[in-house]
Amino acid sequence: NYFEMVRTKQTAKKSTASKQLAERLEAKRVNDAVTDGDGHELKKKKKQRSTENLIPRLPFQRLVRDIASRVCSNDIRFQTAALIALQESAEAYIVNLFENTNLLAIH
């Protein structure tokens, strides 16, 4: 009495465990946050958790190119990495400025 197991093809299944866990954690964060009625605290927490730029990319690039054309009369070209670095440093400076302003206001 030998039973032989028949081989079957296995199909790849998309793992949803990590996605479900992330959704549950996000829902918990939303429920734990104290709102003032308009959801400003939720928006603030979302912005604090995110790493994306706060200033839209194209308007910032237009501003940089406009300032550069006013300062230098000849045609200036920028590498994409240089514009991204300028934007990140400008946003870091502004965030630092507002943090210090807030500390002074509290003091």
N, C-alpha and C positions, 0 to 999 in steps of 0.2 A: 504494500500500500504506500506507494510513493506519490506524493502530491507535488506537482511541478508548478511553480508560480509563473504565470505568463508575464512577460515584460510588457509594460505599457509606456507609451510616450508621456513625458511630463510636459505640461505647458507652463510657460512662465506666468506667474501671477504678480500683479502689481501690489506691492506692500502698501497698505493703508494705515498701518499701526502708527507710524511716526506722524502722519498727517492728522490722524484722529487725536493723538496726544497733543500736538501743537494747537489744534482747535479747542480742546478742552482747557489747556493752559491759558489761551487767549481769552476764552469765556470767563475763566476764573479771575483773570486780571481785570476784565471789564466789570465783573460783579464786585470785586473788592475795592475798586476805585470809588471814591466819594465824589459825587457830582454836585454841582451847584444848580442843577436844573436845566442848564443849556448844554451840558456835556463838555464844558471848557477844560475840566480836569482830565477827561479822557483824551481830548485832542492834545493837551500838553504832554501827557504821559506818552502818547504815541510818538510825538515829535522827539521827545527825549530818548526813547528807545531806538529810533531810527538812525541810520547812518547816511541817509541820502542828503543831498544839498538842499538848503532851504530856499535859495535864490534860483529861479529858473535859469537853465543853462544858456539859452540863446539870448535873452535880454542882457545877461551879464557879459557875454561875448561881444555883443554890439556896443555896450558901454566901454569895454576895454579897447576895442578897435577905434571907437570915436575919440577917446582920450589919447590914444597913441597917435592917431592922425593929426590931432591938434598940436601935440608936443613935437613930433617929427614930421617934416614936410614930405619926406620920401615915403614910398609905399613900404609898409611893414607887414611881414607875415609872421604868424604865430603857429607853433606846433600845438596839436591838440593837448598833449601832455602839459605844455606850458600854461595853456588857458585853464585846464583843470586844476593845476597847482595854484595858480593865481586865485581861482574861485575858492578853493578849500582854505587857503591862507586868509583870504578876505573874510570868509565866514567865521573862521576861528577867531580872528581879531574882533569882529563884531560881537560874537558870543561872549568873549572874554570881557569886552567893554560893558556889555549889559549885565554880566554877572557882577562886575565890580560896582557898577551903578546901583544895582539892587542891594549889595552889601552896604554901600554908603547910605542908601535910603533907610535901611533897617537900623543902622547905627544912629 
